[in-house]
Amino acid sequence: MNTGAPPKRPLLDADRPSGRCGPCVSRRTALGALAAGAAALVAPGRWGLRAAPVRSYELVAEPARRSLLGARPQWWLYNRSLPGPVIEAREGEVVRIAFTNRLPEPTNLHFHGLHIPPQGRADNIYLDIPPGGRFLYEFQLPPGSAGLYWYHPHRHRLVARQMWRGLAGALVVRGPEDAFPALAAFEERIVLLRDVALPEGELSPHGVRDWHKGKEGDWVVANGGIEPVFPVARGGVRLRLVNASNARPLHLARGDGRPLAVAAVDGRLLPRPRMVASYLLPPAGRVDLLVPLGREEEVPLVALRYNRGVPAPRLRNRFLLGLRGEGSGPPLPLPDRLPAPPPPPAPERAPERLALSMFFINGRSYRRERVDVRRRLGEVQLWRVENVGSMDHPFHLHTWPFYVLGSNRRPAPVAGWADTVNLRPGEVLELLVPFVGYTGRTVFHCHVVEHADRGMMGTVEVVEG
């Protein structure tokens, strides 16, 4: 097994994950972060792994048949479930996942959006777990990490096919924000969305054009079903959505024409609900919607048409899911404020410029041995990410969430923290990236996963200052 830095002990043990953490941050940088209120991102180190509460899970990746649309196609699934089981833990807890690969090819796990070490037994995308192999993932959830995330494979050149076959699941971190009264009053519903195509009753294989434009299906599945309607027992629901599609953005709207109330983006709360007519959820993006509901009221969530610059199969189910009020009281009021994380401190270095084009970043294809961006632990840097191609490219950075400042083309799609943002052709986004918490090496890439598999990815390394 190639792990990049393989342990010399058995794969399944209780060893601590490697990775440098919060105490390595310089005093000057730490004080600056504290002054800006961003210290919650200067992560762990305050808890010992063995002393902290532990959440243990077992995940098995394996082929399995599951019924959908009158067929029984062969999927690749976690624990034979579509989607995979929800992993849930609290800030400060240690998460241990005993992972077994029963697929006919290598795989691994990526914990998308989590601020945890990018090496060792944590979010190590360089792991190569062979067929029949096992590995114990183990990491501690830092303060300030409450939110909605997800997990999926990240074995380079195999990601697109493995995700298309069904490998994805939600991950939820609980924290103090969950007890915020105006938010806790809403019932919670976690829904993983993804598109599929089932010609002849089986998942369609990748064709030549799929690698260029990204693979899309003609049906959207919500928690493994088509057009489900979820009952809501309280006067409203916190609808927490994950877009686990390979390439399809989902242009969300209410079917009754009323505005959406966006409470969180990529798991991180906004200062107050943002009212929008529609919301573009890119591949790998997450969004929390607050939906007040009266008794017997029904709210449909639909997908509007969206042109991302390439031909795409037309969706057969514009209706994605429904919410039906079954509570006895009136609809809940929307909060007038939310406990949002503060912005980071000002950048310390000249901007980093990244140009996205088909299969390239800054004109170069991915090479695992090459470092494209190297930064010191504790730095905060401005990144200018530009789409110089002819189609949309969703941009994702591992390990270190960023703060979206603005766009040259439109109002900022996210007014705050995120880890995955969509860029239209010609668009330039300005992002503040605090490289806090951990040293190590990981990647940034286009999250049309076919593009990343074909080289539209770069390496970032954070070293001690």
Residue pairs with C-beta under 8 A, 6 or more apart in sequence:
1 11
1 127
1 128
1 129
1 130
1 133
1 135
2 126
2 127
2 128
3 124
3 126
3 127
3 128
4 119
4 124
4 126
4 127
5 18
5 119
5 120
7 13
7 15
7 121
9 15
11 133
11 134
11 135
11 136
12 98
12 134
12 135
12 136
13 136
14 96
14 136
14 138
15 121
15 136
15 138
16 49
16 50
16 121
16 138
17 49
17 116
17 117
17 120
17 121
17 122
17 138
17 139
17 140
18 117
18 119
18 120
18 121
19 116
19 117
19 118
19 119
19 120
19 122
19 438
19 439
19 440
20 117
20 377
20 438
20 439
20 440
20 464
21 43
21 44
21 45
21 117
21 437
21 438
22 42
22 43
22 44
22 45
22 46
22 142
22 436
22 437
23 45
24 377
24 378
24 439
24 464
25 33
25 42
25 377
25 378
25 436
25 437
26 377
26 378
26 465
29 348
29 378
29 379
29 380
29 436
29 465
30 39
30 42
30 378
32 345
32 380
33 39
33 41
33 42
33 344
33 345
33 434
33 436
35 345
36 342
36 343
36 344
36 345
37 341
37 342
37 343
38 341
38 342
38 343
38 344
38 345
38 434
38 436
40 142
40 143
40 144
40 341
41 115
41 142
41 144
41 341
41 344
41 401
41 434
41 436
41 437
42 436
42 437
43 115
43 116
43 142
43 143
43 144
43 145
43 436
43 437
43 438
44 140
44 141
44 142
44 143
44 437
46 143
47 92
47 140
49 94
49 138
49 140
52 92
52 93
52 94
52 140
53 90
53 92
53 93
53 94
54 93
54 94
54 95
54 96
55 87
55 88
55 89
55 90
55 93
55 94
55 95
55 96
56 96
56 97
56 98
57 85
57 87
57 95
57 96
57 97
57 98
58 79
58 97
58 98
58 99
58 100
59 78
59 79
59 84
59 85
59 97
59 98
59 99
59 100
59 109
60 78
60 79
60 80
60 99
60 100
60 102
61 76
61 77
61 78
61 99
61 100
61 101
61 102
61 103
61 107
61 153
61 167
62 76
62 77
62 80
62 102
62 103
63 74
63 75
63 76
63 77
63 102
63 103
63 104
64 74
64 75
64 76
64 77
64 80
65 72
65 73
65 74
65 75
66 72
66 73
66 75
66 77
66 80
66 82
66 166
66 224
68 82
68 196
68 198
68 221
68 224
68 226
69 198
69 219
69 226
70 201
71 198
71 201
71 202
72 201
73 198
73 201
73 202
73 203
74 165
74 202
74 203
75 82
75 165
75 166
75 203
76 103
76 162
76 165
76 166
76 167
77 84
77 166
77 167
78 84
78 85
78 167
78 168
78 169
79 85
81 169
81 224
82 166
82 221
82 224
83 166
83 168
83 169
83 170
83 192
83 194
83 223
83 224
83 244
84 151
84 167
84 168
84 169
84 170
85 169
86 169
86 170
86 171
86 172
86 190
87 95
87 97
87 151
87 169
87 170
87 171
87 172
88 171
88 172
88 173
88 174
89 95
89 141
89 172
89 173
89 174
90 141
90 173
90 174
90 175
91 141
91 142
91 143
91 144
91 145
91 146
91 173
91 174
91 175
91 176
92 140
92 141
92 143
93 140
93 141
94 138
94 139
94 140
94 141
95 137
95 138
95 139
95 140
95 141
96 136
96 137
96 138
97 109
97 136
97 137
97 138
98 134
98 136
99 109
99 129
99 134
99 135
99 136
99 137
100 133
100 134
101 107
101 129
101 130
101 131
101 132
101 133
101 134
102 131
102 132
103 131
103 162
104 131
105 131
105 155
105 158
106 128
106 129
106 130
106 131
106 133
106 155
106 158
107 129
107 153
107 155
107 158
107 162
107 167
108 124
108 125
108 127
108 128
108 129
108 135
108 153
108 154
108 155
109 127
109 137
109 151
109 152
109 153
109 154
110 123
110 125
110 151
110 152
110 153
110 154
110 398
111 122
111 123
111 139
111 149
111 151
111 171
112 149
112 150
112 151
112 152
112 171
112 284
112 396
112 419
112 420
113 147
113 149
113 150
113 266
113 267
113 286
113 401
113 419
113 420
114 123
114 139
114 141
114 145
114 149
114 171
114 173
114 399
115 142
115 144
115 145
115 399
115 400
115 401
115 437
115 438
116 122
116 123
116 139
116 140
116 141
116 142
116 399
116 438
117 123
117 124
117 139
117 399
117 438
117 440
118 124
118 125
118 398
118 399
118 438
118 440
118 441
118 442
119 126
119 440
119 441
119 442
121 135
121 136
121 137
121 138
121 139
122 137
122 138
122 139
123 139
123 398
123 399
123 442
125 154
125 156
125 398
125 442
125 443
126 368
127 135
128 155
129 135
141 173
142 437
143 175
144 175
144 341
145 173
145 175
146 173
146 174
146 175
146 176
146 177
146 178
146 267
147 172
147 173
147 175
147 264
147 266
147 267
147 268
147 269
148 170
148 171
148 172
148 190
148 240
148 242
148 264
148 266
148 267
148 286
148 288
149 170
149 171
149 172
149 173
149 267
149 286
150 168
150 169
150 170
150 171
150 192
150 242
150 244
150 284
150 286
151 168
151 169
151 171
152 159
152 162
152 163
152 167
152 168
152 169
152 244
153 159
153 162
153 163
153 167
155 162
156 366
156 368
156 452
156 453
156 457
157 453
158 453
159 449
159 452
159 453
160 206
160 211
160 215
160 246
160 449
160 450
160 452
160 453
161 206
163 244
163 246
163 449
164 203
164 206
164 215
164 246
165 203
166 203
168 192
168 194
168 242
168 244
169 192
170 190
170 192
170 240
170 242
172 190
172 240
173 267
176 339
177 183
177 269
177 338
177 339
178 184
180 335
180 338
180 339
182 333
182 335
182 336
182 337
182 338
183 238
183 263
183 269
183 335
183 338
185 234
185 235
185 236
185 332
186 234
186 236
186 237
186 238
186 290
186 332
187 232
187 233
187 234
187 236
187 237
187 238
188 237
188 238
188 240
189 230
189 232
189 237
189 238
189 239
189 240
189 323
190 240
190 242
191 222
191 223
191 230
191 239
191 240
191 241
191 242
191 321
192 222
192 223
192 241
192 242
192 244
193 220
193 221
193 222
193 241
193 242
193 243
193 244
193 245
193 250
193 281
193 320
194 220
194 221
194 243
194 244
194 245
195 216
195 217
195 218
195 219
195 220
195 221
195 245
195 246
195 248
195 315
196 203
196 217
196 219
196 220
196 221
197 203
197 204
197 216
197 217
197 218
197 219
197 313
198 204
198 217
198 219
204 217
206 215
206 450
210 450
211 450
211 453
211 454
212 310
212 358
212 450
213 247
213 310
213 311
213 312
213 391
213 450
214 246
214 247
214 248
214 283
214 310
214 448
214 449
214 450
214 451
215 246
215 247
215 450
216 245
216 246
216 247
216 248
216 312
216 313
217 248
217 313
218 313
218 314
218 315
218 316
219 226
219 315
219 316
219 317
220 245
220 248
220 250
220 303
220 315
220 317
220 320
222 228
222 320
222 321
226 317
227 317
227 319
227 320
227 321
227 322
228 321
228 322
229 298
229 321
229 322
229 323
229 324
230 237
230 321
230 322
230 323
230 324
231 324
231 326
232 291
232 293
232 323
232 324
232 325
232 326
232 327
233 326
233 327
234 327
234 329
234 332
235 292
235 293
235 294
235 325
235 327
235 329
235 330
235 331
235 332
236 290
236 291
236 292
236 293
236 331
236 332
237 290
237 291
237 293
237 323
238 263
238 288
238 289
238 290
239 288
239 289
239 290
239 291
239 301
239 323
240 264
240 286
240 287
240 288
241 252
241 281
241 286
241 287
241 288
241 289
242 286
243 249
243 250
243 281
243 282
243 283
243 284
243 285
243 286
244 283
244 284
245 283
246 283
246 448
246 449
246 450
247 283
247 448
247 449
247 450
248 283
248 312
249 280
249 281
249 282
249 283
249 306
249 308
249 392
249 394
249 422
250 280
250 281
250 303
250 320
251 278
251 279
251 280
251 281
251 303
251 304
251 305
251 306
252 260
252 278
252 279
252 280
252 281
252 287
252 289
252 301
252 302
252 303
252 304
252 320
253 260
253 277
253 278
253 279
253 301
253 302
253 303
253 304
254 260
254 299
254 300
254 301
254 302
255 299
255 300
255 301
255 302
255 319
256 299
256 300
259 275
259 276
259 277
260 275
260 276
260 277
260 278
260 279
260 289
261 273
261 274
261 275
261 289
261 290
261 291
261 334
262 270
262 273
262 274
262 275
262 276
262 279
262 287
262 288
262 289
263 269
263 270
263 273
263 288
263 289
263 290
263 335
263 338
264 270
264 286
264 287
264 288
264 338
265 285
265 286
265 287
265 288
265 414
265 416
265 417
265 418
266 285
266 286
266 287
266 401
266 414
266 417
266 418
266 419
266 420
267 286
267 288
268 340
268 341
268 401
268 416
268 417
268 418
269 288
269 338
269 339
269 340
269 341
270 338
270 340
270 415
270 416
271 337
271 338
271 340
271 416
272 335
272 336
272 337
272 338
273 290
273 334
273 335
273 338
274 415
278 304
279 287
279 289
280 306
280 413
280 422
281 287
282 392
282 394
282 420
282 421
282 422
282 447
283 394
283 420
283 447
283 448
283 449
284 394
284 396
284 420
284 447
285 394
285 418
285 420
285 422
290 334
290 335
291 299
291 323
292 331
292 332
292 333
292 334
293 299
293 323
293 324
293 325
293 327
293 331
294 325
294 327
294 330
294 331
295 325
295 326
295 327
295 328
295 329
296 324
296 325
296 326
297 324
297 325
297 331
298 322
298 323
298 324
298 325
299 322
299 323
300 319
300 321
300 322
300 323
301 319
301 320
301 321
301 322
301 323
302 318
302 319
302 320
303 315
303 318
303 320
304 318
308 391
308 392
309 389
309 390
309 391
309 392
309 424
309 425
310 391
325 331
340 416
341 416
341 417
343 403
343 416
343 432
344 380
344 403
344 432
344 434
345 380
345 434
346 380
347 380
347 381
347 382
347 432
348 379
348 380
348 381
349 375
349 379
349 381
349 382
351 381
351 382
351 383
351 384
351 430
352 373
352 381
352 382
352 383
352 384
353 362
353 383
353 384
353 386
354 361
354 362
354 383
354 384
354 385
354 386
354 395
354 444
354 458
355 361
355 362
355 363
355 386
355 388
356 385
356 386
356 387
356 388
356 389
356 393
356 395
356 423
356 446
356 456
357 363
357 387
357 388
357 389
358 389
358 390
358 391
358 451
358 456
359 365
359 451
359 454
359 455
359 456
360 455
360 456
361 372
361 444
361 445
361 446
361 456
361 457
361 458
362 372
362 458
364 370
364 372
364 458
365 454
365 455
365 456
366 443
366 445
366 452
366 455
366 456
366 457
366 458
366 459
367 459
368 459
370 459
371 441
371 459
371 460
371 461
372 458
372 459
372 460
373 444
373 458
373 459
373 460
373 461
374 460
374 461
374 462
374 463
375 381
375 435
375 460
375 461
375 462
375 463
376 435
376 462
376 463
376 464
376 465
377 435
377 436
377 438
377 439
377 462
377 463
377 464
377 465
378 435
378 436
378 465
379 434
379 435
379 465
380 432
380 433
380 434
380 435
381 432
381 433
381 435
382 405
382 430
382 431
382 432
382 433
383 402
383 430
383 431
383 432
383 433
384 428
384 429
384 430
384 431
385 395
385 421
385 423
385 428
385 429
385 431
386 423
386 427
386 428
386 429
387 393
387 423
387 424
387 425
387 426
387 427
387 428
388 426
389 425
390 425
391 425
392 422
392 423
392 424
392 425
393 422
393 423
393 446
393 448
393 451
393 456
394 420
394 421
394 422
394 423
394 446
394 447
394 448
395 420
395 421
395 422
395 423
395 429
395 444
395 445
395 446
395 447
396 419
396 420
396 444
396 445
396 446
396 447
397 419
397 433
397 444
397 460
398 442
398 443
398 444
398 460
399 437
399 438
399 440
399 442
400 433
400 434
400 435
400 436
400 437
400 462
401 417
401 418
401 419
402 417
402 418
402 419
402 431
402 432
402 433
402 434
403 416
403 417
403 418
403 431
403 432
403 433
403 434
404 412
404 413
404 414
404 415
404 416
404 417
404 418
404 421
404 429
404 430
404 431
405 412
405 429
405 430
405 431
405 432
406 412
406 429
406 430
407 413
407 427
407 428
407 429
407 430
408 427
408 428
409 424
409 426
409 427
409 428
410 424
410 427
412 429
413 421
413 422
414 421
420 447
421 429
421 431
423 429
435 462
438 462
439 462
439 463
439 464
440 461
440 462
441 459
441 460
441 461
441 462
442 459
442 460
443 457
443 458
443 459
443 460
444 457
444 458
444 460
445 451
445 452
445 456
445 457
445 458
446 452
446 456
446 457
448 456
